C-alpha cells in the first residue's frame, strides 16, 4: 500500500502534470481562466529553464567520493538500471541512461575492489509478467565473467525502504558488519544513504550517473527552455518528497 501511495504522490510531483491541470481548469472555468493561464506559463518557464534545473541538480546530487587505494569492499547495488520493455519478451531488458550504475561495480569486481556484491531490486508491481530486475542484472554480470559465488540477490524490494530492509537481512545472514559501498545514482544517493543508515547499515556512498552540467554562457545552458529540464525537475521533486516521507517514518 505504501508503494502505491508513494507512486500516486510521485505522479503529481510533475511540472508537466501541473501545466495540464492548470490548462484544464482554465478551459472549463471562465472565472479562473486568466489566473490559470498565467500560472501554467509561469510553471512552464521556470521548470523548463536549464540553468535553474542544473542548480537544483547540483544542490541535490551527492558529491563525488573516492576509494582508498588497495582496499577491498563489500557493496550494495540498487536497481532502477534497466528498462523493462513491454513490447518484448518478459525476459528481455533495455539499458537506460543509468547503465553506469552497473558498469562501474562490474569493473571494480574485475579489479578485486569488490569482494561480495548485493543486488537489490524486485519486480515492478505494475509489470506483472516481468522477472525481478536483480535476476536480469545478475545474468548480465555472469555473461561478463563475474563469478556467481560473489553475487547475492534481493528480488523482493520495490522501493528504497525495502532495498535497505532486505539488504540488511542478507548482510546479517552473511555476517558482514564492515562498512559497505552503497552504489546508486548521485541524485538518489542522499535519500538512499539516510535510509540505509536508519536500518543500521554502515555505508560508504559511491554515487554514479551524475546529471549536473558545467555552467557555460551558451544560451542553451541558461536561457533556452528544454523538455529535459522538465524531466530533471520531476526526478528532483520525487527525491525531495521521498526524503521527506522517509524522514517521517519510524526507524525499523
Secondary structure, 3 states (H helix, E strand, C coil): CHHHHHHHHHHHCCHHHHHHHHHHHHHHCCCCHHHHHHHHHHHHHHHCCHHHHHHHHHHHCCCCCCCCCCCCEEEEEECCCEEECCCCCCCCEEECHHHHHHHHHHHHHHCCCEEEEEEECCCCCCCCCCCCHHHHHHHHHHHCCCCHHHEEEECCCCCHHHHHHHHHHHHHHHCCCCCEEEEEEHHHHHHHHHHHHHCCCCEEEEEECCCCCCCCCCHHHHCCCCHHHHHHHHHHHHHHHHHHHHHHCCCC
